[in-house]
């Protein structure tokens, strides 16, 4: 389980009423996954509000 403080979360509105969040590790150049560097992860589904997108991002971090 990853610590939320190790990641930066940036929420953005793709179009009106459709929010997503990008998750980026803080203090590292990225994680290595199958020989590639992961710089950020984006929530897979749209959320209806900015707080919902942020919550979805936190849930992804907890699962890491």
MARMARPA-202617 format. One record per residue: residue number from 0; residue in three letters; x, z, y of N, C-alpha, C, O, CB in turn. Coordinates in nm, 2 decimals. Atoms other than C-alpha are relative to their C-alpha. Glycine has a CB too. Layout:
+-----+-----+--------+--------+--------+--------+--------+---------+--------+--------+--------+--------+--------+--------+--------+--------+---------+
:   k :   r :  neast :    nup : nnorth : caeast :   caup : canorth :  ceast :    cup : cnorth :  oeast :    oup : onorth : cbeast :   cbup : cbnorth :
+-----+-----+--------+--------+--------+--------+--------+---------+--------+--------+--------+--------+--------+--------+--------+--------+---------+
: NUM : ALA :      X :      Z :      Y :      X :      Z :       Y :      X :      Z :      Y :      X :      Z :      Y :      X :      Z :       Y :
...
+-----+-----+--------+--------+--------+--------+--------+---------+--------+--------+--------+--------+--------+--------+--------+--------+---------+
END
This chain:
+-----+-----+--------+--------+--------+--------+--------+---------+--------+--------+--------+--------+--------+--------+--------+--------+---------+
:   k :   r :  neast :    nup : nnorth : caeast :   caup : canorth :  ceast :    cup : cnorth :  oeast :    oup : onorth : cbeast :   cbup : cbnorth :
+-----+-----+--------+--------+--------+--------+--------+---------+--------+--------+--------+--------+--------+--------+--------+--------+---------+
:   0 : UNK :   0.08 :   0.00 :  -0.12 :   0.00 :   0.00 :    0.00 :   0.09 :   0.00 :   0.12 :   0.18 :   0.08 :   0.14 :  -0.10 :   0.12 :    0.00 :
:   1 : UNK :  -0.08 :   0.02 :  -0.12 :   0.14 :  -0.11 :    0.33 :  -0.05 :   0.09 :   0.11 :  -0.17 :   0.13 :   0.11 :   0.00 :  -0.15 :    0.05 :
:   2 : UNK :   0.04 :  -0.08 :  -0.11 :   0.13 :   0.10 :    0.65 :  -0.04 :  -0.09 :   0.11 :   0.04 :  -0.18 :   0.15 :   0.12 :   0.10 :    0.04 :
:   3 : UNK :   0.05 :   0.09 :  -0.11 :  -0.07 :  -0.05 :    0.93 :   0.09 :   0.00 :   0.12 :   0.10 :  -0.10 :   0.19 :  -0.14 :   0.05 :    0.05 :
:   4 : UNK :  -0.09 :  -0.01 :  -0.12 :   0.19 :   0.06 :    1.19 :   0.12 :  -0.10 :  -0.02 :   0.19 :  -0.13 :   0.08 :   0.05 :   0.14 :    0.01 :
:   5 : UNK :  -0.10 :   0.09 :   0.02 :   0.43 :  -0.19 :    1.03 :  -0.04 :  -0.15 :   0.03 :   0.04 :  -0.24 :   0.01 :   0.05 :   0.01 :   -0.15 :
:   6 : UNK :   0.05 :   0.14 :  -0.03 :   0.22 :  -0.49 :    1.14 :  -0.06 :   0.00 :   0.13 :  -0.12 :   0.09 :   0.19 :  -0.10 :  -0.04 :   -0.11 :
:   7 : UNK :   0.07 :   0.03 :  -0.13 :   0.09 :  -0.64 :    1.46 :  -0.12 :  -0.08 :  -0.04 :  -0.11 :  -0.18 :  -0.12 :   0.09 :  -0.07 :    0.10 :
:   8 : UNK :   0.13 :   0.08 :   0.02 :  -0.27 :  -0.77 :    1.46 :  -0.04 :  -0.06 :   0.13 :  -0.05 :   0.01 :   0.24 :  -0.11 :   0.10 :   -0.05 :
:   9 : UNK :   0.05 :   0.07 :  -0.12 :  -0.38 :  -1.03 :    1.71 :  -0.13 :  -0.07 :  -0.04 :  -0.14 :  -0.15 :  -0.14 :   0.11 :  -0.11 :    0.04 :
:  10 : UNK :   0.13 :   0.06 :   0.02 :  -0.75 :  -1.13 :    1.72 :  -0.02 :  -0.12 :   0.09 :   0.03 :  -0.11 :   0.21 :  -0.11 :   0.10 :    0.01 :
:  11 : UNK :   0.03 :   0.11 :  -0.08 :  -0.87 :  -1.46 :    1.85 :  -0.13 :  -0.06 :  -0.04 :  -0.17 :  -0.05 :  -0.15 :   0.12 :  -0.11 :   -0.01 :
:  12 : UNK :   0.13 :   0.06 :   0.02 :  -1.19 :  -1.64 :    1.89 :   0.01 :  -0.15 :  -0.02 :   0.06 :  -0.23 :   0.07 :  -0.10 :   0.02 :    0.12 :
:  13 : UNK :  -0.02 :   0.14 :   0.03 :  -1.19 :  -1.98 :    1.71 :  -0.10 :  -0.09 :   0.08 :  -0.07 :  -0.19 :   0.12 :  -0.02 :  -0.02 :   -0.15 :
:  14 : UNK :   0.11 :   0.06 :  -0.08 :  -1.52 :  -2.08 :    1.88 :  -0.10 :   0.12 :   0.02 :  -0.09 :   0.22 :  -0.04 :  -0.07 :  -0.12 :   -0.08 :
:  15 : UNK :   0.09 :  -0.11 :  -0.03 :  -1.80 :  -1.87 :    2.02 :  -0.07 :   0.07 :  -0.12 :  -0.13 :   0.00 :  -0.20 :  -0.11 :  -0.04 :    0.10 :
:  16 : UNK :   0.06 :  -0.07 :   0.11 :  -1.90 :  -1.60 :    1.77 :   0.08 :   0.00 :  -0.13 :   0.03 :   0.05 :  -0.23 :  -0.14 :  -0.04 :   -0.02 :
:  17 : UNK :  -0.08 :   0.01 :   0.12 :  -1.63 :  -1.68 :    1.52 :   0.14 :   0.05 :   0.02 :   0.23 :  -0.02 :   0.08 :   0.01 :  -0.15 :   -0.05 :
:  18 : UNK :  -0.12 :  -0.07 :  -0.02 :  -1.34 :  -1.44 :    1.52 :   0.09 :   0.00 :  -0.12 :   0.04 :   0.01 :  -0.23 :  -0.02 :   0.14 :    0.06 :
:  19 : UNK :  -0.10 :  -0.01 :   0.11 :  -1.02 :  -1.43 :    1.31 :   0.11 :   0.09 :   0.05 :   0.12 :   0.12 :   0.17 :   0.05 :  -0.13 :   -0.05 :
:  20 : UNK :  -0.11 :  -0.08 :  -0.04 :  -0.71 :  -1.21 :    1.31 :   0.13 :  -0.05 :  -0.07 :   0.12 :  -0.09 :  -0.19 :  -0.03 :   0.15 :   -0.03 :
:  21 : UNK :  -0.13 :   0.03 :   0.06 :  -0.34 :  -1.29 :    1.25 :   0.07 :   0.13 :  -0.01 :   0.07 :   0.21 :   0.08 :   0.08 :  -0.10 :    0.09 :
:  22 : UNK :  -0.08 :  -0.12 :   0.03 :  -0.12 :  -1.03 :    1.09 :   0.14 :  -0.04 :  -0.01 :   0.18 :  -0.13 :  -0.09 :  -0.06 :   0.07 :   -0.13 :
:  23 : UNK :  -0.14 :   0.03 :  -0.01 :   0.25 :  -1.03 :    1.16 :   0.08 :   0.13 :  -0.03 :   0.06 :   0.23 :   0.03 :   0.04 :  -0.06 :    0.13 :
:  24 : UNK :  -0.08 :  -0.12 :   0.02 :   0.51 :  -0.79 :    1.02 :   0.08 :   0.03 :   0.12 :   0.13 :  -0.06 :   0.19 :   0.10 :  -0.02 :   -0.12 :
:  25 : UNK :  -0.08 :  -0.04 :  -0.12 :   0.69 :  -0.59 :    1.29 :   0.14 :   0.04 :  -0.04 :   0.15 :   0.11 :  -0.14 :  -0.07 :   0.12 :    0.08 :
:  26 : UNK :  -0.13 :  -0.04 :   0.03 :   1.06 :  -0.55 :    1.29 :   0.07 :  -0.07 :  -0.11 :   0.18 :  -0.03 :  -0.15 :   0.00 :   0.14 :   -0.03 :
:  27 : UNK :  -0.06 :   0.08 :   0.10 :   1.13 :  -0.81 :    1.02 :  -0.01 :  -0.14 :   0.03 :  -0.10 :  -0.18 :   0.11 :  -0.06 :   0.04 :   -0.14 :
:  28 : UNK :   0.02 :   0.15 :  -0.03 :   1.18 :  -1.18 :    1.02 :  -0.10 :  -0.06 :  -0.09 :  -0.14 :  -0.17 :  -0.07 :   0.14 :  -0.07 :   -0.03 :
:  29 : UNK :   0.11 :   0.05 :   0.08 :   0.92 :  -1.21 :    0.75 :   0.02 :   0.04 :  -0.15 :   0.13 :   0.09 :  -0.18 :  -0.01 :  -0.15 :    0.00 :
:  30 : UNK :   0.00 :  -0.03 :   0.14 :   0.84 :  -1.15 :    0.38 :   0.04 :  -0.12 :  -0.08 :   0.00 :  -0.23 :  -0.03 :  -0.13 :   0.06 :   -0.05 :
:  31 : UNK :  -0.04 :   0.11 :   0.08 :   0.98 :  -1.37 :    0.11 :  -0.11 :  -0.01 :  -0.11 :  -0.12 :   0.08 :  -0.19 :   0.14 :   0.01 :   -0.06 :
:  32 : UNK :   0.10 :   0.02 :   0.10 :   0.71 :  -1.52 :   -0.11 :   0.03 :  -0.14 :  -0.07 :   0.02 :  -0.24 :   0.00 :  -0.15 :   0.00 :    0.05 :
:  33 : UNK :  -0.04 :   0.12 :   0.08 :   0.82 :  -1.78 :   -0.38 :   0.10 :  -0.08 :   0.08 :   0.09 :  -0.21 :   0.08 :  -0.13 :  -0.08 :   -0.02 :
:  34 : UNK :  -0.11 :   0.07 :  -0.07 :   1.13 :  -1.87 :   -0.17 :  -0.04 :  -0.05 :   0.14 :   0.04 :  -0.12 :   0.20 :   0.03 :  -0.12 :   -0.08 :
:  35 : UNK :   0.04 :   0.04 :  -0.13 :   0.94 :  -1.92 :    0.15 :  -0.02 :   0.13 :   0.09 :  -0.05 :   0.23 :   0.04 :  -0.13 :  -0.08 :    0.01 :
:  36 : UNK :   0.02 :  -0.12 :  -0.09 :   0.93 :  -1.69 :    0.46 :  -0.14 :   0.00 :   0.06 :  -0.19 :  -0.10 :   0.11 :   0.11 :  -0.01 :    0.11 :
:  37 : UNK :   0.14 :  -0.02 :  -0.06 :   0.59 :  -1.56 :    0.56 :   0.01 :   0.06 :   0.13 :   0.06 :   0.18 :   0.15 :  -0.09 :   0.08 :   -0.10 :
:  38 : UNK :  -0.01 :  -0.05 :  -0.13 :   0.57 :  -1.52 :    0.93 :  -0.13 :   0.08 :   0.04 :  -0.13 :   0.17 :   0.12 :   0.03 :  -0.11 :    0.10 :
:  39 : UNK :   0.13 :  -0.06 :  -0.03 :   0.20 :  -1.43 :    0.96 :  -0.10 :  -0.03 :  -0.11 :  -0.09 :  -0.13 :  -0.18 :  -0.05 :  -0.03 :    0.14 :
:  40 : UNK :   0.11 :   0.03 :   0.09 :  -0.12 :  -1.41 :    0.76 :  -0.13 :   0.00 :   0.09 :  -0.14 :   0.08 :   0.18 :  -0.02 :   0.12 :   -0.11 :
:  41 : UNK :   0.12 :   0.01 :  -0.08 :  -0.46 :  -1.51 :    0.90 :  -0.12 :   0.04 :  -0.09 :  -0.12 :   0.00 :  -0.21 :  -0.02 :  -0.14 :    0.06 :
:  42 : UNK :   0.12 :  -0.04 :   0.08 :  -0.79 :  -1.35 :    0.78 :  -0.07 :  -0.13 :  -0.05 :  -0.09 :  -0.22 :   0.03 :  -0.10 :   0.09 :    0.08 :
:  43 : UNK :   0.06 :   0.12 :   0.05 :  -0.96 :  -1.60 :    0.55 :  -0.14 :  -0.04 :   0.05 :  -0.18 :  -0.16 :   0.04 :   0.00 :   0.01 :   -0.15 :
:  44 : UNK :   0.14 :   0.03 :  -0.04 :  -1.31 :  -1.57 :    0.68 :  -0.02 :   0.03 :   0.15 :   0.04 :   0.12 :   0.20 :  -0.10 :   0.08 :   -0.08 :
:  45 : UNK :   0.03 :  -0.03 :  -0.14 :  -1.46 :  -1.57 :    1.03 :  -0.08 :   0.13 :   0.00 :  -0.16 :   0.16 :  -0.09 :  -0.09 :  -0.12 :    0.06 :
:  46 : UNK :   0.08 :  -0.12 :  -0.03 :  -1.60 :  -1.25 :    1.17 :  -0.09 :  -0.02 :   0.12 :  -0.06 :  -0.11 :   0.20 :   0.09 :   0.13 :    0.02 :
:  47 : UNK :   0.09 :   0.02 :  -0.11 :  -1.89 :  -1.21 :    1.41 :   0.05 :   0.06 :   0.13 :  -0.01 :   0.03 :   0.24 :  -0.13 :   0.05 :   -0.04 :
:  48 : UNK :  -0.05 :  -0.06 :  -0.12 :  -1.70 :  -0.99 :    1.65 :   0.15 :   0.03 :  -0.01 :   0.21 :   0.03 :  -0.12 :  -0.07 :   0.13 :    0.03 :
:  49 : UNK :  -0.15 :  -0.03 :   0.00 :  -1.34 :  -0.90 :    1.76 :   0.03 :   0.13 :  -0.08 :   0.12 :   0.13 :  -0.16 :   0.04 :   0.02 :    0.14 :
:  50 : UNK :  -0.03 :  -0.12 :   0.08 :  -1.36 :  -0.54 :    1.61 :  -0.02 :  -0.03 :  -0.15 :   0.06 :   0.03 :  -0.23 :  -0.10 :   0.11 :    0.04 :
:  51 : UNK :   0.02 :   0.03 :   0.14 :  -1.49 :  -0.69 :    1.28 :   0.12 :  -0.08 :  -0.05 :   0.17 :  -0.06 :  -0.17 :  -0.13 :  -0.09 :   -0.02 :
:  52 : UNK :  -0.12 :   0.07 :   0.04 :  -1.19 :  -0.93 :    1.27 :   0.12 :   0.09 :  -0.01 :   0.20 :   0.08 :  -0.11 :   0.03 :  -0.11 :    0.10 :
:  53 : UNK :  -0.11 :  -0.10 :   0.01 :  -0.95 :  -0.64 :    1.34 :  -0.02 :   0.08 :  -0.12 :   0.08 :   0.11 :  -0.19 :   0.00 :   0.08 :    0.13 :
:  54 : UNK :   0.02 :  -0.08 :   0.12 :  -1.11 :  -0.44 :    1.06 :   0.03 :  -0.08 :  -0.12 :   0.09 :  -0.02 :  -0.22 :  -0.15 :   0.05 :    0.00 :
:  55 : UNK :  -0.03 :   0.08 :   0.11 :  -1.08 :  -0.73 :    0.82 :   0.15 :  -0.01 :  -0.02 :   0.20 :  -0.01 :  -0.13 :  -0.06 :  -0.14 :    0.02 :
:  56 : UNK :  -0.14 :   0.00 :   0.00 :  -0.71 :  -0.75 :    0.91 :   0.06 :   0.13 :  -0.06 :   0.15 :   0.13 :  -0.14 :   0.06 :  -0.03 :    0.14 :
:  57 : UNK :  -0.05 :  -0.13 :   0.05 :  -0.66 :  -0.38 :    0.85 :  -0.02 :   0.01 :  -0.15 :   0.06 :   0.07 :  -0.22 :  -0.07 :   0.11 :    0.07 :
:  58 : UNK :   0.02 :   0.00 :   0.14 :  -0.82 :  -0.42 :    0.51 :   0.10 :  -0.08 :  -0.08 :   0.14 :  -0.04 :  -0.19 :  -0.15 :  -0.04 :   -0.03 :
:  59 : UNK :  -0.10 :   0.08 :   0.07 :  -0.58 :  -0.69 :    0.41 :   0.13 :   0.07 :   0.00 :   0.20 :   0.07 :  -0.10 :   0.02 :  -0.14 :    0.08 :
:  60 : UNK :  -0.12 :  -0.07 :   0.00 :  -0.29 :  -0.48 :    0.52 :   0.00 :   0.11 :  -0.10 :   0.10 :   0.13 :  -0.17 :   0.03 :   0.06 :    0.14 :
:  61 : UNK :   0.01 :  -0.11 :   0.10 :  -0.41 :  -0.19 :    0.31 :   0.02 :  -0.05 :  -0.14 :   0.08 :   0.02 :  -0.23 :  -0.14 :   0.07 :    0.02 :
:  62 : UNK :  -0.02 :   0.06 :   0.13 :  -0.42 :  -0.42 :    0.01 :   0.14 :  -0.05 :  -0.03 :   0.17 :  -0.07 :  -0.15 :  -0.10 :  -0.11 :   -0.02 :
:  63 : UNK :  -0.14 :   0.05 :   0.02 :  -0.06 :  -0.53 :    0.06 :   0.08 :   0.10 :  -0.08 :   0.20 :   0.08 :  -0.10 :   0.07 :  -0.04 :    0.13 :
+-----+-----+--------+--------+--------+--------+--------+---------+--------+--------+--------+--------+--------+--------+--------+--------+---------+
END
